[in-house]
Structures are given as structure tokens and as C-alpha cells.
Amino acid sequence: MHTMQTTNVSPHVKNLPASSTLAVSAKAKELKAQGVDVVGFGTGEPDFDTPQHIIDSLVSAVNDGHTRYSASPGSIECREVIARKLRDENSLPVEAKDVVVTVGGKQAIYLTMQCLIEPGRGDEVLMVAPAWVSVPAIVEVCGGTAKWVSGTIDTDWKISPEQLDAAITPKTIAVMINSPSNPCGTAYSPSELQALAEVVARHDHVTLISDEIYEKLMYPELVPDAVHFSVGSMPELADRTITINGLSKGWAMTGWRIGYLATPAGGGEFAAAAGKLHSQMLSSIPAFCMPPIIEALEQGAPAVEGMRQTFARRGALMYEKLSGIEGIRCAKPAGAFYCFPELSGCFGRTTPGGVKIEDAIGFCGALLEEANVAVVPGTDFGPTAQDCCRLSFAASEEDIERGCDRLGAFVGSLR
Ligand code: PLP
């Protein structure tokens, strides 16, 4: 019998890097299974349940017969509601035909990259970094090369317009920006985003991709200029910006897998191309998810705001706790649900268990083993993120207290 050899896997998939975060989460699971009380700050999703009225709308949709194939880019009602939201809340000049409803924000990024990158042409996509680990992997699998332009903790993880200008080359086909940021938890102010967008506007071979998945989770009570701004609302860039968004983070709907892309580029040509690819790949998201999208966008604001306020309190608490630990440094969270402390003050030191900490992976491994706190090393988030780790404050205040106390005691015990 002929069996498929692993050598038959195409090199571009075989060579795809495995995420360095997996080792830590596998170990955390193993410890939990052994009954160890692990405090988990690793997860990138809200710990809330989806609001009940959205769940009810899914049940009604199934009962009402939304059980057959649906329009591939999303039902027209659904795309109209998304387009209206983007016009009213984000000042984006889009209509229903400019929207494709996707399987999570991740598939919206994947479709976008597939539509922009031509394999073999030397296309480069510039990550405004630190950046979410999946994006460079998606770029590579689409046949492009991911390049980085990075902020540091000293600039609150932000890049300057001059840095962006210097990083764009004739091969740069797109710039990817994600504000508020995973992993940094920081956000560009509207004027900072405008200044970066103006740089892109001067390079007319470059498309701007704006990942706004954390739009609803911003904390002006912690950082006053943390106000959302959609760069695609700038007239000079409107038809060169692809906006990525979805319901996963703001509405606590990660498991539903609902995202979308929107762009008026080419008078609807780009969205039509993305829609064509989407129809060949997946046909559509499940038909019964269309009414819940409308429900979430039209009726979900009070629940979303309630969750945002809770995250703001948790972010303030985690920041306060981390700021009190000597040997690590942390930027104040302005959005998303992450703190991203810099750990280099701990490198070269030894844990009570006898482990010499050389880097962020070593730090996270020893923290988990010896203090039972799970965090994610910054290693895969870009060049300036190597010495950091990511903590999610999608966790209870009690866990934030306990986990940060353990982290503080662990750092204090290093010799
Ligand atoms: N963009 C960023 C920055 C993210 O952190 C994530 C999820 O972690 C996504 C996009 C994708 O979200 P989804 O779960 O909707 O695919």
C-alpha cells in the first residue's frame, strides 16, 4: 500500500517555523493535568462568555432554518450591517460589496496576503513590530518575505514615521500595523497613526493593512490618548488600506471564528478578488452565524463596554503589580489585554532551582517550573521583543494578584 511520506509535504509548509510559545503552553497543560495550581497568563482570549443575547440569536437562526449554504462573502444583510458600522464608527468609506466575512480575523489576514503577494516576485511585507506571531508565518506561506520595523520599550513599543520611511523599499508591497497591539498592549494615538499613514501615502506601491481586532478594548482611563482611529478613513489612503476586524476579542467570541476584511480598493475589485478566493477555499462561514453578527454589532455595545471596563481595571492592577518588581520593566497598557515586560535585568542570574536564565524562553520555562506561572516568551514577536514575555490580563483579579506576587517573588529570588 502506498503511504504518504512526510517528504511529500511541500517545502514551504514543511519549513514553516513552529511557534516557540507552544513548548510553554504544552508544559503548563502537563503541570495542570498533574494537579499543580498553575496561574495562567498565556491565553490570548477573553475569559468572559459570549453575551447571552448573541447566543440566543444563534439558536433562533438555526431554528429559523439558516442551515444551508450562504452567500460566500457573507449574507447581504450582514455585510450591510458591517459596512454601516465601519462608516458610522470608523469613518471608512465602504459599502457592503467592499466587505468579506471570514473565519476569524486570521483568515481575513490570510486572504489579504494571498491577494497581495505574488510568489517568486520577491514581495516583502513590513511588520510594524513587535507583531503578532501568526502574521509573518502567513506572509511566508503565501510566498512573501516578512521584514520588521520595530519599536522598543523606550518608545512605548512604537516606531517613528522616519523609521517607517527608511524601512520601505521597492520590494515592500504592504505594511502591516496592529493597534492596539498584540503582544505589547500599547496603542498608537490617532495623530501617531496619521503620521505613519502619511508615510505610506507617499509610497504609492505600498498597501496598508490595518489589523483593528482589538478596537473595542482601549483604556483611555489608563492612557489618555488611547482612542481608536482607522487609518483607512484618510482620503489619501482609503483605497489603499485593507481593514481587518472581527468579533473575537471585543465580543468574547473567539470560538465562533468570525472576522472580516473591508476595503474600497479598486472600486470593490480587491474585495471581489478576496471573495473569489474565499469562495474557492471555504464557501462561507456557517450560515447560522450571520444573524448573530448583526445582533452583536447592533445590540452588543453595552456588554462590550462592560467587558472593556473590567479589562481596564485588570490592566491597571497588572501594570501596578509588575511596575513594583525590581528587575523588569513594563509599558502601561493602553489596549488589548496584554502587558509585555522586558526581562533582560534577570538574564545571567540563577534560580533557586539552579537554572541559569539566559533568555526569555529560559525565564518563562523556569517561571513555570519553579513558580507555576504561565506566560509567553516574546521570542517570536520580532527582533526587539526577544527579551520580553507576554502576560494576558484576561484573568480574574485574584489570579492577577496571585500570579504577579509569584512572579515578583521569583524575580526576587534570582541570584
Ligand atoms: N490579529 C491579532 C493581532 C490577534 O491577536 C488575533 C488573535 O489572536 C487575530 C488577529 C485573529 O483573531 P481571530 O481569532 O478572529 O482569528
Residues whose N, C-alpha, C, O or C-beta is under 5 A from the ligand:
A	BS01	PLP	G44 V103 G104 G105 K106 Q107 W132 N178 N182 D211 I213 G246 S248 T254 I258 G259
